[in-house]
Structure formats: structure tokens, C-alpha cells
Amino acid sequence: MSEIKRKKGESFDAYLRRVRRRWQQSGKLLQAKKVQFLVPKPSKVTKKRSALMRKRAAEKRAYLERIGKLEEPTVRGGGRSRP
């Protein structure tokens, strides 16, 4: 990491602008943002587990629908009506 020192008589705002400009030019800000919002990829085991859960839920829904015990999903009225 590069060291940026405050010049003698330099205001804090000017120093901060200079530091940010240097970071922007070096690409450190972009790299920090990428790391901050990084979403790790799920492992193979996690993918398989979620696929199995989706398959089991679909099979259960199909079974309940076949025997007539599946309730219709209720519509939530959160929006406003338009004329």
C-alpha cells in the first residue's frame, strides 16, 4: 500500500481530495468495492442440496394437487388500485 503524507500547510479537504484521486488512479477503490460486494459461488454440495430441496418441494406440491389438498395461493393486496 502506498503511503501518502499530508503536506505542510495543506488543508484536510485538499489532502483528502489528493488521496482519493491517487486511489482512483491506482484502481484501489474499484478493487475494494469488488471485494466488498463479492458474493461467493456456491459449492457443488450446496447446489446439489438446493436442487434436491426444489425437487422434493415440487413433488410434494404435485402430490397435494393430485389429491386435491393444495390450497390456492392468496393474493396480497399491497398495491393501490388505479382507476
C-alpha positions as CSV (number, residue, x, y, z in Angstrom):
1,M,0.0,0.0,0.0
2,S,1.4,3.4,-0.9
3,E,1.9,5.9,1.8
4,I,0.5,9.4,1.2
5,K,1.6,12.0,3.7
6,R,0.0,15.3,4.3
7,K,2.0,18.3,3.0
8,K,2.9,21.1,5.3
9,G,0.1,23.7,5.4
10,E,-2.3,21.5,3.3
11,S,-5.9,21.6,4.4
12,F,-7.5,18.3,5.3
13,D,-10.0,18.6,2.4
14,A,-7.2,19.1,-0.1
15,Y,-5.3,16.2,1.4
16,L,-8.4,14.0,1.2
17,R,-9.0,15.0,-2.4
18,R,-5.5,14.2,-3.3
19,V,-5.6,10.8,-1.6
20,R,-8.9,9.9,-3.3
21,R,-7.6,10.9,-6.7
22,R,-4.5,8.8,-6.1
23,W,-6.7,5.8,-5.1
24,Q,-8.9,6.3,-8.1
25,Q,-5.9,6.3,-10.4
26,S,-4.4,3.2,-8.9
27,G,-7.6,1.2,-9.0
28,K,-7.7,0.5,-5.3
29,L,-11.2,1.9,-4.9
30,L,-12.6,-0.3,-7.6
31,Q,-10.8,-3.3,-6.1
32,A,-12.2,-2.5,-2.7
33,K,-15.7,-2.2,-4.0
34,K,-15.4,-5.6,-5.8
35,V,-14.3,-7.3,-2.6
36,Q,-17.0,-5.5,-0.5
37,F,-19.9,-6.8,-2.7
38,L,-18.4,-10.2,-3.6
39,V,-20.9,-13.0,-3.5
40,P,-19.1,-16.3,-3.2
41,K,-20.1,-19.0,-5.7
42,P,-22.0,-21.9,-4.1
43,S,-20.1,-25.2,-3.8
44,K,-21.2,-28.3,-5.6
45,V,-22.7,-29.8,-2.4
46,T,-24.7,-26.6,-1.8
47,K,-26.0,-26.7,-5.4
48,K,-27.0,-30.3,-5.1
49,R,-28.8,-29.8,-1.8
50,S,-30.8,-26.8,-3.1
51,A,-31.7,-28.8,-6.3
52,L,-32.9,-31.7,-4.2
53,M,-34.9,-29.4,-2.0
54,R,-36.6,-27.8,-5.0
55,K,-37.3,-31.3,-6.5
56,R,-38.8,-32.5,-3.2
57,A,-41.0,-29.4,-2.9
58,A,-42.2,-29.7,-6.5
59,E,-43.0,-33.4,-5.9
60,K,-44.9,-32.5,-2.7
61,R,-46.9,-29.8,-4.5
62,A,-47.7,-32.1,-7.3
63,Y,-48.9,-34.8,-4.9
64,L,-51.1,-32.4,-2.9
65,E,-52.6,-31.0,-6.1
66,R,-53.3,-34.6,-7.3
67,I,-55.2,-35.5,-4.1
68,G,-57.0,-32.1,-4.0
69,K,-55.5,-30.7,-0.8
70,L,-53.4,-27.9,-2.4
71,E,-54.8,-24.5,-1.5
72,E,-54.8,-21.7,-3.9
73,P,-52.2,-19.0,-3.1
74,T,-53.7,-15.9,-1.7
75,V,-53.1,-12.6,-3.5
76,R,-51.8,-9.9,-1.1
77,G,-53.3,-6.5,-1.8
78,G,-50.5,-4.2,-1.1
79,G,-50.7,-2.0,-4.1
80,R,-53.1,0.8,-4.6
81,S,-56.0,0.5,-7.1
82,R,-55.9,2.6,-10.2
83,P,-59.0,3.9,-11.9
